[in-house]
């Protein structure tokens, strides 16, 4: 089985789910919960729970939340290679979920923003492995050099590489051209519909995927409740699509896109047909939104 090395963000998510429409400048009853989060850490956790051999490289604060996140990752079976930052706190994200399920995130990267090339363990970058890089690592100026170094080290080692776009608003602030330039040697790109539009200017996800194959041999676009699609640079056919799995009750959609990635990657790395890999991703995403919080519950 291919070992997956995930480089990315580690966060604590404070999720506030409003029971009623938000009363601006006043109080709104809500259910507030705290969970481990961060796109990179979420993907690593789901991969490990699904049986993959996975290592996670990141940075945490010298605080109780950082220690809890470290222990949590190890509990899931992740080889957690976390550098403890003596000055910055562990990253935190406040997730505001409206009564209709729309999510808005307020992020403080904390120690994530100080991830450096020196934090990357050389022993993890070996031939036959796979690197998955969280786009937040490149989008955040403080950790960008670490992300670029990880891509370079993976290339030298002959590892396959996948990258995700992470979030549309910070991606747009960073700019499509720099992001595409930094990541163009990756074999596989993950984006959702908003992120694909930021990178290409195309509203149609299939059209955006085709444009993105000018930079990436393979592109996956997550379509939220419509499933996902995959497109190959060498194909002139229509993209391969898989529908989303039905869910009886949505508990929390935070991290569902990360779970999709964790479901897709092992099947893709095993050489299974794209439709099977897409279905695996959709299946794990449906499990994620049926749980409370961004990571699996053991």
Buried (B, 14 or more C-beta within 10 A) or exposed (E): EBBBBBBBBBBBBBBBBBEEEBEEEEEBEBEEBEBBBBBBBBBBBBBBBBEBBBBBBBBBBBBEBBBBBBEBBBBBBBBBBBBBBEEBBBBBBBBBBBBEEEEEBEBBBBBBBBBEBEBBEEEBBBEEBBBBBBBBBBBBEBBBBBBBBBBBBBBEBEBBBBBBBBBBEBBBEBEBEEBBEBBEEBBBBBBBBBBBBBBBEBEEBBBBBBBBBEBBEBBBBBBBEBBBBBBBBEBEEEBBBBEBBEBEEEEBBBBBBBBBBBBBBBBBBEEBEBEBBBBBBBBBBBBBBBBEBBBBEE
